């Protein structure tokens, strides 16, 4: 099991039993990552709040519904066991930011990178600063992240079409632990957005939210 302060934090804050009293309503917080380089780190403004609502309803988590934002170089990153990163454009990590993110991830934190189209060429280079000794590897379809409460037998769902490529899920695995999940050509965050933004069918949005819930569930429970 993960023996670090993140695990202790999650044990104390995730509410699984609905019989918990009102005095036990403390909330776990997750955050969106703010990075430099000019890319729109702030994209998909309704995505994370909607995913949180879905998880609280369907996974019985007790995640704070306010969207938190944390800068990559800030020590406050350690307050959040789960960080979400998205955008379309350029990403630049300084050496100190890369080291801070590495420290966070090897200490038990989890990063979900969601390519909102155009992020791929930049984020791969910058994550090499974080883990120069590691590469992204495509996760097999039988990986547990695809088989939490919801089952995705062919990997991440395709939410929005861009280049006609299949959706893929990549990971960075540090000492046997998945510390970063990267959803590519899937556009999960768009599927989490308010329905009025993209007018996606409810079934498509549901698939995106279910995959997002799987990521949350896996991040909080992996050994």
Secondary structure, DSSP 4 states (H G I P E B T S, - for coil): ---SHHHHHHHHH----TT--GGG---B--EEEE-BSS--TT--TTHHHHHHHHHHHHT---B-SS-EEEETT-GGGGG-SEEEEEESS--B--HHHHHHHHHHHHTT-EEEEEE-SS-HHHHHHHHHHH-TT---EEPPTTSGGGBSSSB-TTSS---S-SSSPPPEEEEEEETTEEEEEEEESS-HHHHHS-HHHH---HHHHHHHHHHHHHHHHHHHH--
